[in-house]
Amino acid sequence: MVEKSTIGLLIAAFIGIVFATALLPTIADQTGVMTTKSNVGNESVDISAAWDPDGLGYNNSVAFTVSEFPEGWKINSCPISSFVLKNDSVTFTVTTDYVVTASAGTFTLVPTAAVNGSGNDTLIDYVHCRDGYVTESSTKSIVSLIVLFAGLAMLIFVVVRVMVSLKD
């Protein structure tokens, strides 16, 4: 017959393992949000609004805004980066074919032969900071330790419960 202390030990260990299994992935995901920037690939932009009504190409005064544009602290601390403008047939050249204002998350077209010969459906790729992203490297180091300490705390809980149960 199984003793009460052994049953208590098994229940405590089971509860600790279930909590660790449930909480650690969530903690790890959140630390990922806090320490890594997010890539946006192939965001579709209709650039037909920039066509010059006189048929002379694109009007460079029309600004287009990306969907994940920087707001608040991100304007100065984490503007968009790695911006690429392309369509099915060509990847455009920054400053030659388009100009990006990273802090605002906007771009304007330059009326060049490549841009004038392209269609209206354009794709953009860029990198942005999600809400909760930390910019300081020292904070990133500390945040990375959260998963380690959470795992250790849960392991210690299980070990202590086992030891207390074995003592009884």
Summary of the structure (lengths in Angstrom):
residues: 168
radius of gyration: 26.5
end to end distance: 17.0
largest distance: 92.4
contacts: 450
relative contact order: 0.22
helix: 44%
strand: 23%
